[in-house]
Amino acid sequence: MDLMLQAGLFFLAVHSVAGSHQPVKVGPGQDAILPCHLEPPFHVTTQMVEWKRDGQQVHLYRSKADSLDDQDENFRNRTSLFQDEMDKGNISLKLTNVTEVDAGNYTCHVRFKNEYGLFEVRIYNVTLIVDGGTRTDPTNTLSGGDVTGRDTATAVIVVIIIIIIIIIIIIAARFTFYLISPFKCISI
């Protein structure tokens, strides 16, 4: 079997495309990062990476460079990949200055190219929600993933601190009650 074909089949068998299971939610004017990466991490700069939304080409990377000639006009000059992290398998898409028109389901395709054609490796879907109710600073960036995880951790820490303070107050009150209690035993 040809070495390139073997490498392509190995890539298909071993690697998968992953990201967050949570939709990415941003406000108009913000930047969105649509997460997508290879598991296990794989140097993806020699592969073809294509992002699409409803059949529209959002971003195409091939031959170690962006290939944006057929990019849908709506996405011109607003998309990029993290090329400095592609050697670690990161193929997340950054979409700048998001508008409500950008909302929808995005698909990340990774293809392995060999002399026989293209082998579709994996497809990963990400949903972008644009919340028109909140207008925010365009420099803010939100990405998919457990955005609420930090809030949950902070709440847990606050609850633990409150419980510790209550325990200290109860112990101090009992000790104070013991000191002023007329029924304590005094030995002579």
Secondary structure, DSSP 8 states (H G I E B T S, - for coil): --HHHHHHHHHHHH-EEE--SS-EEE-TT-EEEE--EEES----TTSEEEEEETTEEEEEEETTEE--TT--GGGTTSEEE-GGGGGGTB--EEE-S--GGG-EEEEEEEEEEETTEEEEEEEEEEEEEE-TT----TT-EEESS-TTHHHHHHHHHHHHHHHHHHHHHHHHHHHHHHHH-TT-----
